[in-house]
């Protein structure tokens, strides 16, 4: 559309643009994903953040699948295929709607929001910066990054709650089912400890002890 083209021409860096603008966009687009990947790896290795990192990775994986489906079903061209703008990196002749980079970035930000993470704002700003950078270096139209933000947010909005629903499980034979809870805190403890139920099923509370427990409830079990 004329609106999409007008904004593309306004954001896309040309040969006359300030070099710091181009270098910033290239860093965000090419290097920042590596920083994010390293941060997720660290988060997955730490017990306290492993669950959140897993939610982010699942949201990203779902988003990746959806974007590839869009590329197969709606193969809209990138600016280079239409001889529009200035391209600062080569993306070939692949479809560009929606942007994979931006979709994944907003999936991460949305997943962190659903997990009430303190990194949500930073991830959201990263998503906005990624959207700007992809248009700035000429590999996407504004429509591609706007649609990508929506795809990433929706993918996380579906996958993360479903993943959270799978966390509270009742296991065991009929009549002896037990809840597999995430953590426990004994009297005198200063912090909750990881529940040992996976290795010691007898340590998990019986299902009949908390028949109305849902995945969004917390039950405090005191211990001597």
Secondary structure, DSSP 8 states (H G I E B T S, - for coil): -HHHHHHHHHHS--TTS-HHHHHHHHIIIIIHHHHHHHHHHHHHHSTTTHHHHHHHHHHHHHHHHHHHHHHHHS----GGGGT-S--SS--TT---SS-HHHHHHHHHHHHHHHTT-TTHHHHHHHHHHHHHHHHHTTS--HHHHHHHHHHHHHHHHHHHHHHHHTTSEEESSTT--EEE-SEE--TT-SS-EE-GGGT-GGGS-BGGGGTT--TT--------
